[in-house]
Amino acid sequence: MTQPKLTFLLERLQTLQNLANWPSAKVPVTALVTEYIPELCKVPYDYLFRHNGQAMAECTLLVQDYLNLDILTANMDVYNFEAEAMGAKIKFFPDHCPDFDRSDYFIKDPSDLNKIRFGGLDQGRFPYLIQYCKAYKHYTGVDTFPIFSAPWTLAGNLYGIENLIMATIEDPEFVHEFLRRIVDDYHVPMFHALNDAVPGFAEMDFVDAFASVPMVNVSIVNEFIRPYLQRELDKLNMPGIRLMDTAFFGTAMLEGKDRESFEEFIIWSNGRFLCIDPDAATLGADYAREVATRHMTPLQIGISATYLEFESIDNIVALVRDYVLKAKSGPTPAIFFFNNISPCTEQEKIQAAVQAVKIYGAPGADADTPYQIPEFRSFEEFLKYKLKNNPEEYTFEWVKQSAYSYLL
């Protein structure tokens, strides 16, 4: 397979590399998207999330290109991959994301822990993930590596998060053994196997939604969450591999030493201070910048999916401007983040918000810098253009399965 030249992604990655020149660097625009990809591409969810990793790679890259994002994190089905490969029941749907069968948890008692064992890359959707990574590399020349569920959140899905939290009180040794099994018997051999199958393994990337306050408190973080993330690194025993654990919230609900402890955990597990709405809205962008500066770490700040979906363009632009200007007013880099863009969000709003980050995140831009709303282009118009101008060599086979099939 001939390696095509780098296309739009090269410019976007340069924005990130230029952060080494901070403050003479742009604020990168990043986003998490899940439902937005199949909705924008008008493709059945189960086709993208289950059946065709190459189609998911093409759609992910097209959405990133269309939205003018420097980094797009496609969650795909990140919370379910390991569980499905273990044998847990996952339900798939044409019109929304897959989910656990929560009427029948995979782990019901300590006797079930023996089911937590890595069985190889032919299990579950590992072949799909490998197909995705290889297609992404072919289209961009850039390595990518899957994101997985962190030990605590994976345990919460396998056993039920309410059950898991109660067990930390009633049977803490069971919880410790549960988490040890996930790390030692599943994640560590899984990462070693994937490292042999997919190039580009430089970081263990996890999502950890169940590590959010108020679902957990700082005591749970310190006893059951952080130690098993550290265990991932220790047991993997691959010098140079970094850790990234994210997708949790709740800083603003804490005070005093508890807040400081949780913020330190965020910085340790993210390599930056992540402060996005609702925490950023409550604490303020000035507060987020002060914490990042005090710890001399980058700041990642962003607005909520709800605000982006329901507020007016004027209000969205004003909030983005405020966050960006305050976030970049310090000695460490600022990164802007749109968290899990809702599939119902108008395309015009997203384009206007991204434009605001680009304008006010430029070196030297300030509150007096004029804002100019971008000329709107629909995804259909963009797709028509890409069908005729295809340096990435996308197959566009997925279009046959989409509501855009008439464009072929």
ZIJO-V166940 format. One line per field, one symbol per residue. burial: b if it has 24 or more other C-alpha atoms within 12 Angstrom, else e. A space follows every 50 residues. Layout:
# ZIJO-V166940
burial=???
This chain:
# ZIJO-V166940
burial=eeeeeebbbeebbebbeebeebeebbbbbbbbbbbbbbbbbbbbbbbbbb bbbbbbbbbbbbbbbbbbbbbbbbbbbbbbbbbbbbbbbbbeeeebbbbb eeeebbbbeeeebebbbbebbeebbbbbbbbbbbbbbbbbbbebbbbbbb bbbbbbbbbbbebbbebbeeeeebbbbbbbbbbbbbbbbbbbebbeebbe bbbbbbbbbbbbbebbbbbbbeebbbbbbbbbbebbeeeeebbbbbbbbb bbbeeeeebeebbbbbbbbbbbbbbbbbbbbebbbbbbbbbbbeeebbbb bbbbbebbbeeebeebbbbbbbbbbbbbbbbbbbbbbbbbbbbebbbbbb bbbbbbbbbbbbbebeeeeebeeeeeeebbebbeebeeeeebbbebbbbe bbebeeee
